[in-house]
Amino acid sequence: MKHFLAKHATIKHRLYSLYYTLFSYSRGLIVLTLFLWAGNIISKILPIMIPGSIIGLLILFFSLAFQLIPTCWIKNSCNLFMRYMTVLFIPAAMGIMDNYSLLIDNWVPIIFSCIGGSVIVLLLTAFLTEYIHKANLKKEAQLTNKENQS
């Protein structure tokens, strides 16, 4: 979009830049929508209790990881969604506020589950990081021993 606003750009270059930007946003939105639909269809077909949006995200992740879809196709659209992520969470927050009485009645289990889940994630991350770090140190030590013996 910055090329579109450049002072030295001609009208032809500005139109091309605008066309390219709009095309990249629409292409990304179409790809994301197709994966969402595919996930919803798979969720309805399979007898599992995983939401279609999560299945669609997993399919998108694996297709990006195996480079079946270039990342440049969805980069601009994903940046757009990330920029306005807080606006996308407002309906969910309003849904929570509709059930305010349930939150007040069950605040103790909610707080303890949040604290307990956070502690579990913290400890698991710490142990896993320590394990990986020790494994890397052992590999480096073995490599230096082999180099010193040569």
The 8 nearest C-alpha neighbors of each residue, nearest first, counted from 0:
[[1, 3, 2, 20, 4, 16, 17, 13],
 [0, 2, 4, 3, 5, 16, 13, 17],
 [3, 1, 5, 0, 4, 16, 13, 8],
 [2, 4, 13, 0, 1, 16, 5, 17],
 [3, 5, 1, 2, 6, 0, 13, 8],
 [6, 4, 2, 8, 7, 3, 1, 13],
 [7, 5, 8, 4, 9, 3, 2, 13],
 [6, 8, 5, 9, 4, 2, 12, 10],
 [9, 7, 5, 6, 12, 13, 10, 2],
 [8, 10, 12, 11, 13, 7, 6, 14],
 [9, 11, 13, 12, 14, 8, 15, 3],
 [10, 12, 14, 9, 13, 15, 8, 16],
 [13, 11, 15, 9, 10, 14, 8, 16],
 [14, 12, 3, 10, 16, 15, 11, 17],
 [13, 15, 17, 11, 16, 12, 18, 10],
 [16, 14, 12, 18, 13, 17, 19, 11],
 [15, 17, 13, 19, 14, 18, 3, 12],
 [16, 18, 14, 20, 15, 19, 13, 21],
 [19, 17, 15, 21, 16, 20, 22, 14],
 [18, 20, 22, 16, 17, 21, 15, 23],
 [21, 19, 17, 23, 22, 18, 16, 24],
 [20, 22, 24, 18, 23, 19, 25, 17],
 [23, 21, 19, 25, 20, 24, 26, 18],
 [22, 24, 26, 20, 21, 25, 19, 27],
 [25, 23, 76, 21, 27, 22, 26, 75],
 [24, 26, 28, 22, 27, 23, 29, 21],
 [27, 25, 23, 29, 28, 24, 22, 30],
 [28, 26, 73, 30, 76, 24, 29, 25],
 [27, 29, 25, 31, 30, 26, 32, 76],
 [28, 30, 32, 26, 27, 31, 25, 33],
 [31, 29, 27, 33, 32, 28, 26, 34],
 [32, 30, 28, 34, 33, 29, 27, 35],
 [31, 33, 35, 29, 34, 30, 28, 36],
 [34, 32, 36, 30, 35, 31, 29, 37],
 [33, 35, 55, 37, 31, 36, 32, 38],
 [36, 34, 55, 32, 38, 33, 37, 52],
 [35, 37, 39, 33, 38, 34, 40, 32],
 [38, 36, 34, 40, 35, 39, 33, 41],
 [37, 39, 55, 51, 54, 41, 35, 36],
 [38, 40, 51, 42, 36, 37, 41, 35],
 [39, 41, 37, 43, 42, 38, 36, 44],
 [42, 40, 44, 38, 43, 39, 45, 37],
 [43, 41, 51, 39, 40, 45, 44, 38],
 [42, 44, 40, 41, 45, 39, 46, 51],
 [45, 43, 41, 42, 40, 46, 39, 47],
 [46, 44, 42, 47, 43, 41, 48, 40],
 [45, 47, 44, 48, 43, 42, 49, 41],
 [48, 46, 45, 49, 42, 43, 50, 44],
 [47, 49, 50, 46, 42, 45, 51, 43],
 [48, 50, 47, 51, 42, 53, 54, 52],
 [51, 49, 52, 53, 42, 48, 54, 39],
 [52, 50, 39, 38, 42, 54, 53, 55],
 [51, 53, 55, 54, 50, 35, 38, 56],
 [54, 52, 56, 55, 51, 50, 57, 49],
 [53, 55, 38, 57, 51, 56, 52, 58],
 [54, 56, 38, 35, 34, 52, 58, 53],
 [57, 55, 59, 53, 54, 58, 60, 52],
 [58, 56, 60, 54, 59, 55, 61, 53],
 [57, 59, 55, 61, 60, 56, 62, 54],
 [60, 58, 56, 62, 57, 61, 63, 55],
 [61, 59, 57, 63, 58, 62, 64, 56],
 [60, 62, 64, 58, 63, 59, 65, 57],
 [61, 63, 67, 59, 65, 64, 60, 66],
 [62, 64, 66, 60, 61, 65, 68, 67],
 [65, 63, 61, 66, 62, 60, 67, 59],
 [64, 66, 62, 63, 67, 61, 68, 60],
 [67, 65, 63, 68, 64, 62, 69, 70],
 [66, 68, 62, 65, 63, 69, 64, 61],
 [69, 67, 66, 63, 62, 70, 72, 65],
 [70, 68, 71, 72, 66, 67, 63, 73],
 [69, 71, 72, 73, 74, 68, 63, 66],
 [70, 72, 74, 69, 73, 75, 23, 68],
 [73, 71, 70, 27, 69, 74, 26, 23],
 [72, 74, 27, 76, 71, 75, 70, 77],
 [75, 73, 71, 77, 76, 70, 72, 78],
 [76, 74, 78, 77, 73, 24, 79, 23],
 [77, 75, 79, 24, 27, 73, 78, 74],
 [76, 78, 80, 74, 79, 75, 73, 81],
 [79, 77, 81, 75, 76, 80, 82, 74],
 [78, 80, 76, 82, 77, 81, 75, 83],
 [81, 79, 77, 83, 82, 78, 84, 76],
 [82, 80, 84, 78, 83, 79, 77, 85],
 [83, 81, 79, 80, 84, 78, 85, 77],
 [82, 84, 80, 81, 86, 85, 79, 87],
 [85, 83, 81, 87, 86, 82, 80, 88],
 [86, 84, 88, 87, 83, 89, 82, 81],
 [85, 87, 84, 88, 89, 83, 90, 82],
 [86, 88, 84, 85, 89, 83, 90, 91],
 [89, 87, 85, 91, 86, 90, 92, 84],
 [88, 90, 92, 91, 86, 87, 93, 85],
 [91, 89, 93, 92, 88, 94, 87, 86],
 [92, 90, 94, 88, 93, 89, 95, 87],
 [93, 91, 89, 95, 94, 90, 96, 88],
 [94, 92, 96, 90, 95, 91, 89, 97],
 [95, 93, 91, 97, 92, 96, 90, 98],
 [96, 94, 92, 93, 97, 98, 91, 99],
 [95, 97, 99, 93, 98, 94, 92, 100],
 [98, 96, 94, 95, 99, 93, 100, 92],
 [99, 97, 96, 95, 101, 100, 102, 94],
 [98, 100, 96, 102, 101, 97, 103, 95],
 [99, 101, 103, 102, 98, 104, 97, 96],
 [102, 100, 104, 99, 103, 98, 105, 106],
 [103, 101, 99, 105, 100, 104, 106, 98],
 [102, 104, 100, 106, 101, 105, 99, 107],
 [103, 105, 101, 102, 106, 100, 107, 99],
 [106, 104, 102, 103, 107, 108, 101, 109],
 [105, 107, 109, 103, 102, 108, 104, 110],
 [106, 108, 110, 109, 105, 111, 104, 112],
 [109, 107, 111, 110, 106, 105, 112, 113],
 [108, 110, 106, 112, 107, 111, 113, 105],
 [111, 109, 113, 107, 112, 108, 106, 114],
 [112, 110, 114, 108, 113, 109, 115, 107],
 [111, 113, 115, 109, 114, 110, 116, 108],
 [114, 112, 110, 116, 111, 115, 117, 109],
 [113, 115, 111, 117, 112, 116, 118, 110],
 [116, 114, 112, 118, 117, 113, 111, 119],
 [117, 115, 119, 113, 118, 114, 112, 120],
 [116, 118, 114, 120, 115, 119, 121, 113],
 [117, 119, 121, 115, 116, 120, 122, 114],
 [118, 120, 116, 122, 121, 117, 123, 115],
 [121, 119, 123, 117, 118, 122, 124, 116],
 [122, 120, 118, 124, 119, 123, 117, 125],
 [123, 121, 125, 119, 124, 120, 118, 126],
 [122, 124, 120, 126, 125, 121, 119, 127],
 [123, 125, 127, 121, 122, 126, 128, 120],
 [126, 124, 122, 128, 123, 127, 129, 121],
 [127, 125, 129, 123, 128, 124, 130, 122],
 [126, 128, 130, 124, 129, 125, 123, 131],
 [129, 127, 125, 131, 130, 126, 124, 132],
 [128, 130, 132, 126, 127, 131, 133, 125],
 [129, 131, 127, 133, 128, 132, 126, 134],
 [132, 130, 134, 128, 133, 129, 127, 135],
 [131, 133, 129, 135, 134, 130, 128, 136],
 [134, 132, 136, 130, 135, 131, 129, 137],
 [135, 133, 131, 137, 132, 136, 130, 138],
 [136, 134, 138, 132, 133, 137, 139, 131],
 [135, 137, 133, 139, 138, 134, 140, 132],
 [138, 136, 140, 134, 135, 139, 141, 133],
 [139, 137, 141, 135, 140, 136, 142, 134],
 [138, 140, 142, 136, 141, 137, 135, 143],
 [139, 141, 137, 143, 138, 142, 136, 144],
 [142, 140, 144, 138, 139, 143, 137, 145],
 [143, 141, 139, 145, 144, 140, 138, 146],
 [142, 144, 146, 140, 145, 141, 147, 139],
 [145, 143, 141, 147, 142, 146, 148, 140],
 [144, 146, 148, 142, 143, 147, 141, 149],
 [147, 145, 143, 149, 144, 148, 142, 141],
 [146, 148, 144, 145, 149, 143, 142, 141],
 [149, 147, 145, 146, 144, 143, 142, 141],
 [148, 146, 147, 145, 144, 143, 142, 141]]
